[in-house]
C-alpha cells in the first residue's frame, strides 16, 4: 500500500533530510587513505545522535532475517550496497559508497553517494558521473502523472549511454514512517508504464551501476557485490512528488 504524505509530514521529512545531508557531507570530507571504515560508522552514529535523530540502519532487520550491525553502510569497489564497516583501511584508488539513513520525529530519510579516493581510474570517474547523472535525469520525470516506468527508463537509459549496467535485483523504494515502503522503485522500466506518480508520494530514488555485467551476488554478511568483480557506484536522495514538481528532501 502506498501512503501519500501530507504537507505537514513532508515538512518533517525535509527537516530529517536536512539533518541527514549535514551528516553525509561531514562523512564525505572525512574519507581519506588509511582510515578504517568503522571510524566512519562511529562518527555517523555520533553525528546522527547530535541532531536529535536515530540511525535508521542500526539493528534494522533485513529480508534475510539478519540485523544490520551499523549506522552506516560502507561498500568498497565491487561491493555496491550493504557493506558492513570494519577494520578495512581505505586505499588510494578505492570507490567508497556511503549509504545512510536516520529517523527524526517518526519519519525516515535515506541517501547515498560514491566517493573516489585519491587517484582513481578514468572508468571510476565515468561511473560516478553516470550514476549521478542518472539520478538527476530520473528526477525530471518525478512529477504527478508520470510513472515509475519513466523513472526506471531514465536510469537504465543513462547506464546504457555510458556503457554500464544497472545492478540486478537492487532497487529504490517508498519511504515515510517506515524506512522501506511501497512502491518499489526499479532502476529500469518502460516510458509511461507502471504505477502513476501522485502528489504526496515520497520515494528513495537510487541508481546503482556496475562497470561491466549487472549480475550481483549476495555475500554471507548480507552485502552485494558484482559477480565479475567490476567496479560499482551508487547515488540516492529522498524525493517528494509535489504538484509543481519534485523536491529533494535530503539536502542542506
N, C-alpha and C positions, 0 to 999 in steps of 0.2 A: 504493500500500500504506500502510495506517495503522499507525504504530508506537506501541504503548502504552508509556507511561513507567513505570518502577519508582518506588517511594517515594524511593529514593536519587537518581534522576535529577530528580524533581520538586523535591527539596530544593535541588539545584544550580540549577535553573531559577528557583526562588523567590529565591535569592541574586542571580542575574543580574537578575531583575526588580526587586529592591530597589535595586540599583545604578542601573538604568535610570531608575527612578522618581525617584531623587535628582537625576539629570541633568536630566530633563524639568522638574522643579519649579524648578530654578535657571534654566533657559532661559525658562520662562514668565514668571518675575519680571524678566527682562531685556528683555522686549518693551516697546517704547515708541515713540512717534512720533519719526521722524528717524533711527533706526538702520538700517543696511544688513542685509539678510537674511544676507549672507555672514559678518557678525560672529557671528551665532548659530551658524552652521555651524562656524566656527573654535573657538568656545567649546565646542560639543558634542564635537568631536574631543578637545580638551584634557581635558574633564571625564571622558569615557569612558576615556581612557588613564590618568588619575589613579586610576581604580578598577580597574586591572589587567585591563581588558577591551579588546576590539577593536570598532570601529564595524562594524555589520552591513551597512550600505548602501554604504559607500565601495568603489568599484570592483565593486559587485555587478552581475553580468550579467543584464540584463532579458530578457524574452521576445522583444523586438525586436532582440536582439543587441547592444544598447548596454551600456556600463559606466557605472553611476551615479557622477558625479564628486564626491560629497559624503557627509558623515557624517549629514546631517540633510536631510529633505525639508521645505521651507518653501513652502506653497501659499497664495496670496493671493486672497481674494474668490471669483471664479468658477472659479479653479483649485482642484481638490479634492484631488488627490494627485500625488506625484512632482515637485513644484515644485523647481527647482534654485536653491539660494541664489545671490545675485547682488549687484550694487550697488544694487538697488532699495531705496529708503528707505521704511520703513513709515509709513503716513499715518494720521491721525485717521479713525476710522470703518472701518478695514480689519478684515476677518476673517482671522486668521492661523492656518493649520493647520500644526501641528508633528507630524511623523511620524518616529519614531526607533527604532533597534534596536541591540543590542550582542550580542557573543559572549563568553561567560565560561566557562572550563573546558570548552570544546567544545559549549556549549549556547547557544541564542539566546533573546532576549526582545524583544518588539516592542510599541510602544504609540503612541498619538496623542491629540491634543486640539485644540480650537479655542479661540482667544483673541480676544476683541473688543478693539480698541484705542480708547481714549478714548470719545467719544460715538458709539455705534453705533445703528443703526435698530431699531425695535421688531421688524421682521421678522428681523433678525440675532439679536436676543436670543431670539426664539422658536425659531429654527433651532438655536442652541446648546443650548437646553433640551431640544428634541425629540430631538436625536441622542444626548445623554447619557441621557435617559430611555429611549430605545430600547435602549441597551446594557444598562442595569440591569433592564429588563423581560425582555430575552432571557436575562439571567444566571439568572433564576429557573427557566428551563427547562433549564439546563445541568447536568442530573443524569442518572445512568445510567437507561437505558430510555426516556427521552425521545428525540427525534430532531432532526436538523439542520433538518428542516422546521418543528419547533416554534420553534426559534431564529429562522429566517428569517421566519416568520409574525409573531412578536412584534415584530421590527424593522419590517417593512413596515406592519403594523397601526398602529404608533406614528406612522410617517410620514403615513399616511392620516388619522389623528386630528387632526394639526396642519395638514393641507392641503398637505403637502410630498411630494416624490417620492424614491424610492430611486434612487441613481445606477446607471445601466445598466452592466453588464459588470464592475463593481468589487466585489470580494468579499474575505472573510476566508479564513483558511487554517489548516491544522495547522502546528505548529512544534515544533522539538526540536533535533536535531543539524544540521538544515538550517533556514534561515530560512523557506522555504516547503515544507511537506509536505502530503500528503493528510491529511484530506479538504478539499475546497473548502467554504467556509462562506458560503453565499449570504445576501444580505440580504432575501430573500423566500422564501416556501415555504408549504406546507400543513401544518396540525397533524397529527401522528402519521405523517407521510410522510418518506421519505428514510432516510439512514443512522442506525441506532440508536446513541445515545451509550453509551460504555463507560467504566468506571473506568480511569484511566490515559491517556485522551486529553488532549492539550493543544492548545487552539485559540486563534488570534488572532481574536477577535470584533470586527468593526469596522464599525458602521453608517456609511454615507456618504449624506447627504441633500442634495437640491437644492431651492431655494425654489420653483421652478416645474417645468419639464419635467425628467425624469430622463435625457434624452438627453445623452450626453457625447461629446466628440471628443478624440482624441489629438493633441497638438501635436508639432511637429518635434523638440522636445527630449525627448519621452517623457512629458511631463506630461499630465494630463487636465483638461479644463475643460468647463463646461456649454455646450451649443450655443447656448442663448439668452442666455448671459452672466449668468444669475441666480446669486445667492449660494449658497455651499455650506458644509457643516460635516462634520466627521469626528471620530470618537471611537473609541478602541481600547484594549483590555487583552489581555494573555496570560492565559488561564484554564485551570486544570487541572480535569478532571472527576474528582471523588473519590466514594467510596462514600457519604459523608454530605452531599454537595452540592458546589457549585463553589467553587474557591479562586482569587481574583485573585492572580496571581503578581507583577504589575507594580505593586507599591505599597510604600511605605516601612514 
